[in-house]
């Protein structure tokens, strides 16, 4: 492993579980290799937790909840800001670890770190508002008064994926702590290193023991134990739709609250009047950022027929010139896929597209030898029943179809079991708003890259989501609503 691919770290990487305020070894005494996707070398081995460790962590969180739920919003805000400042101070270290473990270019990892900081700061501000007096609700009775109180849900299990380590954690953890919940986090077994370093920063912020816990391990053991534990009040999961279905079924056994952020198969709709340069940037960014490993990837391109030839030609040139390589090398635009299973899955989809009769316009260059590098790929004129048009690939594969009318574009974009995001590219402002309103998606960008602000919302329609993250919706996801109705005070 050379210095370019394996940055030097001043301190040993965290590999243990974090339970009840201390780093500890698991009951299983097993270790899991964590692989650098650029080289396929083992970076380090982390401890593997099991059901007994989950039980220990959940019980610690349950004990801590009794006092933590009584803290003020201002107190919790102070902890959240301390975490944000800790991430800020360790920003370059965390970004390097993100690229080493996940494979994304270092420029993208720095964006992730900024997102984590912004999220903790936002929910700190929101926590500050929780100390305001409860507002009385107007009811049609002069003899009674009603108030609505929001209370923390309890112990929550956060199960996060490998494509955006730390970011998806921050989106769940910051509002959960702000609400007054205690937490057990399960990172992905593929990318635990950034999450464990984040845990060390959270430890330094001084949260009381048991408020925040981390159990590393597999979904089959740790994830399953969390979703069925009787002391867990809610499970918040981000990952594949197939695993989300399993989480929902498991949580149903004890009627737990569930939030799910799942898959997508999203469209970018490019009208003939679009700025061509902007369209090329938005299409390639939506398809190839993080090597296409995004639930929000707008990998289905719908282009109005008069612009189709020009857009396809420009896209083909951009795809062919995409620089794929070591995430720490200067000028690299796309790194490897994060793990071997995903690499093999994407290769199968590309072969399937060819077999389905789709026209393969171009495959870019990718490094030979070790590493999970995949050539950025573009197909055109796919049958609408093709697997690569309908199924989430989670890799750098772009599919292009033409349309003739606005109604056709909307119908084709909505013809999917998912509904996470969409993008519209047009110079016609009213049309952009009209199409955005007609698209069945939780987030729609108009002439914009995929910017996500913690003040807004995240989530989708259909099989993409249950619930919403970010904004006040993210906080509400970790709160119970209690009505208190009392007789009016005597005069």
N, C-alpha and C positions, 0 to 999 in steps of 0.2 A: 504494500500500500504506500503510494508516494505522498509527499507532503502536499501536493496540489489537491489530491483526492481525500486525504485524511488530515484535516487540520490538527495542529498540536493543541491540546488542552492543558491548562495549568494545573487542573485538579482532576482526580479520578472521577469518572462518570458514575452517576447514581445507578444502582442495580437492584436495590432491595425494595421491599414493600414499605409503605409509610402508614402506620396504624396507631391511633391514639397518641399522636404527637411524637412518635419515635420511629426510626428506621429499624426494620427487623427482618429476620429470615422467615420464610414460609414453613408451614408444617410439612410440605411435600419434599423439601430439600432437592428440588429439581431446578435446572437452569435451561434457559431458552436462548439460542444464539440470535443476535440481532445483526442483520446483514446490511452491508453497504451496497445499494442497488447499482452503483456505478462500477463496482469491481467484483461483486459477489463474495467479497471477503467478510469474515465475521469481525464486527467492530468490537463487540463485547458480549458477554452473556448476562442476562438478567434473571432474577429469581422468578419462579413460576408459582403463583398462588393457587389455592384450591378452595373447595367449599368451607373447610375449617377456618381458613384465613378470612374468607368473606364473612363468615359468622362473627369472627372476632372484630372485624372492622365495622360491621353493621351495629353490633352491640356497643362498641365505643361511640359511634355516632348517635345512637339512641340515648346513651347516658349524657352525652354532651348537649343534646337538643334541649334538655330541661332548662339549662341556664342560657344557652345561646338564643333561644326564642324570646327570652326576656330582655335581651340587650336592645338598646335604642337603635333607631335607624342611623343616627349620627355616629354611634360607636361602630356599627358595621361598615359605614362609609369610610371611616378612618382606616380600617383593615384593607378595604378594597383599594384605596389610594396607595397604601403602603405596598400592596402587591404590584400595582401599576408602576410605581417608582422603581421597584426591584427589577421588574422586567425591562424597564427603560435602561437601568444601569448595566444590565447583563445582555443588552440587545444584540450586540454583534456575536457574542458567544452563543446565544440561543438561535440566531439565524444560521450560523455555521453548523450547529448541531442538527437543525432542521434539514439543511441541504445534505448533510452527511447521511442522515438516517432515511429521509424521504426521497431524495434525489432531485428535488426541484432546484432550478438555478438560484444562486445566492441572492439575486435581485428580487426574486419572488419571495424568498424566505424573509427578507427584510420587510416586505409589505405585510407578511403575516405577523411579524412582531409588532408592527405599528397597529395592526388590527386588534391584537391582544391588549395593548395599552389603552387604546380608545375604548374598548369594551368595558374594562374594569373601571376606567374613569367615568364613563357614562352611568354605570349602575351605582357607583358611589354617589353621584349627584342624585340619582333616583332614590337611593336609600335615605338620603337627607330629608326627602319629602315625607317619609313614612311616619315622622313624629308629629305631623299636623293633627289637630283634633278631628275626631270622626265627624263627618258631615251628616246632619240630620236629613232624612229622606222625607219628601212631602207625601203624606198619605191623606185619604179622605176621612179623617177622624180627628176631632179635636180632643178626644179623650186619651189618645195614645201618641207616643213618639217612637220613631223607628230610625235606627242607624244601621249602616252596613260596615262590618269590620272585616278586614283582610288579615288572615293569620297564616303563618308558615305551614306548609304541608307536612313537614316532618323530616324523616330520613329519606333522602333521595339517592337513587343509583344513576350515575351518569356513565353511559357507554358510548365511547367516541371512536371514530374511524381513523384510518391511516393517511388519508389524502391531505388533510389540513390539521396536523397535530398542533396543539395549543390553541388554535383558533376556535375549532368546534368546542374545545374544552372551555374556553373563556366565555363563549356564547351561552353555555349552560351554567357554568360554575359561578360566574359573577352575579347573575340574577338570583340563583339559588341562595348564595350567601347573603345577598342584599335582603331577600325576603325573610331570612331568619332560619333557613333550613340547614341541616347538617348533611354531609356528602360522603359517598363512597364512589370514587372514580375508577373505572376500568379503562385504561388506554388500550389501543390496538397492540396486539402482540408483535406487529411488524414495526411499529414506530413508537416504542415506549420511551426512548431516550429524551426527546424534548419535553415530554410530559413529566418525567421524573425530575428534570432540572427545574421546570416550573414549580413542581411540588416543593423543591428545596427553597425556592424564593418565597413560596407561601408560608413555609415553616418559619423563615426569617421574619416574616411580617408579624408573627406572634399570635396567630389564632390559638384559642384555647385547645388543648388536646382533644381529639375526637371530632372536632368540627369538620375537618377535612382529612380524608383518608384515601390512599391509593393502593389498589391490589392489581398487580400485573399478572398476566396469564392468558389463557385461551378463552374464547367465547363459549366453548362447550363446557368448560368448568366454571370459570369465574362469572362469565355473563349469565349462564343458566342459574347459578346459585343466587345471584343478585335479583334476578327477575322473579324468583319464587320465595325469597326470604320473607317470613311473616312480619318482620319489623321494618321493611322497606315500604314506604307509603307511595312512592312514585318512581317510575323508571322513565328516563329521558334517553332516547337512543337515536343515534345518527349512523346510517349504514345502508346496506342493500335492502331492497324491498323484500327479498326472500327471507332474510334474517329478521327484518322488522315484523313479518308475519309471525315468526316463531316467538319473538319477544311479546307480541300482543297476546298470543295464545297462552303463553306461560303466565303473564301478568293477570290474565282473566281468572286464573284459578283462585286467586285471593282478591280479586276485584281491585287491583291497584290502579292508580292513575297512570296514564301512558301518554308520552309525547313522542312522536316519530318523525324524523326527517329522513326521507328515503330517496328513491331514485328519480331520474328524470330522462326525458328524451325530447329535448327542447328545440324550438325553431327560431331562426333569425329570418325575418321577412324583409327582403330588399326590393323596394319599388324602383321603377324605371327612372324616376327623377332623383334618385339618391346620389349623393356625392360619392363617386366611385372610390376615391382614395380612402374616405372614411369607411365605406362598406368593406373594403378589403381588410382594413385594420380591425374592424369589429368582428368580421367573420373569423379571421385567423386567431384573434385573441380569445373569442368565445369557444373555439374548438381546441386550441393547442396550449393554452395556459395550463400549467401544472401537468403537461403532457396529456391533456384531455381528461385527466382523472378528477372530474368535477361532476357532481350531480346537476350542476347548472350549465354544463357544456351545451352550447347551442350548435350542436353538430348536424342538425338538419337545416340546410340552406334553401330557402324558397326565394327565387329571384324572378321578377316580372320579365316576360319573354324578351322584350326589346333590349334589355340590359344583359341578358344571360350570356351571350357570347363574350362580351367584353369582360364581365365579371369572372367568368370561368377562366379565361386566359390569364387575367391578372392573379387570380388565386393559384393557378397552377404554377406560375412563376414564383410566387411567394412561398408556396409549399416546397418547391424544389430547392429554394435558397435558405430554408430554415436551418439554422445551425444547431445540431444536436450533439451533445457531448457532456463532458465533465461539468457538473454544476458549479464548480469553482473557477472554471476557465473563463477568461475574458471573451465576451461576445457570444457566449452560448445562450441560445433562446429556449431550448428544451432539453431537459435531462432525461434520465431513464424512467421507466415505470418503477413503482415502488417495490414490487415483489414478483417472484417467479410465477406464481399462480396467475396474477393479472397479466403478465407478459404473455403467457401461453394462451390465455383467454382472448386477448386482442388479436394475436396471430390467427387464431381459429376464426374470428369474425372476418378478418381480411380475406382469408381463403374462402369463406362462405360467400362473401360479396362477389368474388370472382366467379364462383360456381353458380350464383343466382343470375348471372348474365349482366351484372352492372358494368358500366364502362369505367375501367380504372384509368383516370386521367394522368395521375402522377403519384409516384412514391419518392419522398425525399431521401436524402442520405442519412445513414446512421452509423456510428462507429462499429467496427467489427471486433470480435473477441469477447472478453468478459463484459458483464453488465447487461441489464434488462432494457437495452435500447431498442426502440421501435421506430421505423421510418414513418414520418408524418405522411398520411395517405388521403387521397381525394377520389371519390367516385361520383359519377353523374348518371342521370337517367336510370335511377333504380326503380324497380317495381315497388309499389307502396306496400306490398306484403312481404318484402324482403326483410330478413332478420336484421340486417345492418341499418335499415331504415326505421324499424319499429322497436328494437331492443336496445337497452342501454349498454354501450360498449365499454365506456370508462377508459378510453385511450384516444390517441391522436388520429381519429378517423373522421373525415368530413364527407358528407353526402349532399349532393346538389340536385334540385329539381326545379323546373320552370313552372310558372303559373301565368294565367291570362287575365284574371279579374281579381279584384279585392276579395270578393266572396269566396272564390276558389282558394285563395291563399289562407283565409281564416279557417275554412273547412278543413284544409289539409293540415294546418298547424294544430288544430284541435283534435285531429284524428289520431289520438294516442291515449293510452291508459294513464299517462302521467300528466302533470300540470304544474311543474315547478316554476319555470321562468320562460321568457320569450324576449326577443329584441325586434324592434321595428326601425327600419332605416328609410327615411323619406324626407324630402324638403317641404312637403305639404303638412303644415302643423295640424290642421283639423283632421286630416286623414290619419296622421300618426295617433292622435288621441282616440279617434273612432276605432281604429284597429286594436289599439291597446285595450280598449274597453270590451272588445268582442273576444279577445283571446282568453282561453280558460287556463290562466296561470296566476300564481301568487305574486310574482314580481315581473314587471315588464319595463324594459329600458327602451327609450326612444332616442336614437342618434347618440347613444352613450355606451361606453364600455361597462363592464359588469361591476360598477361601484356599489358597495354595500356599506351603509352607515349604521352604527349601532342604535341610532335614534329611530330607525324606521321599522321594518319587519322582515322576517324571513320564513318562508314556508310556501306550500303550494296546494293545488287542488288534487282531486282524484287519489291515485295511489302514491303521490309524492309526499304527503304529509298528514299527520294528525296534530293539530295545534300550530302555533307560531312561536318563533324565537325572535330575539332582539326587540328593541323598543319597549314600551310598557307591556306589550303582549308577553315578552319573555319573562318579565317579573311576575305577571299574573299566572303564568304556567306553574309557579312554585308557591302559590297562595291558595288557601281555602277561603271561601266567602261565607261569612256568618251574618245573619240578620238578628238584631236584638230589638224586640218590640216590648215596650214597657208602658205602663199606665202613666198618663201625664202627671206631673207634679201637682199636688193640691194647691189651690190658690191661697 
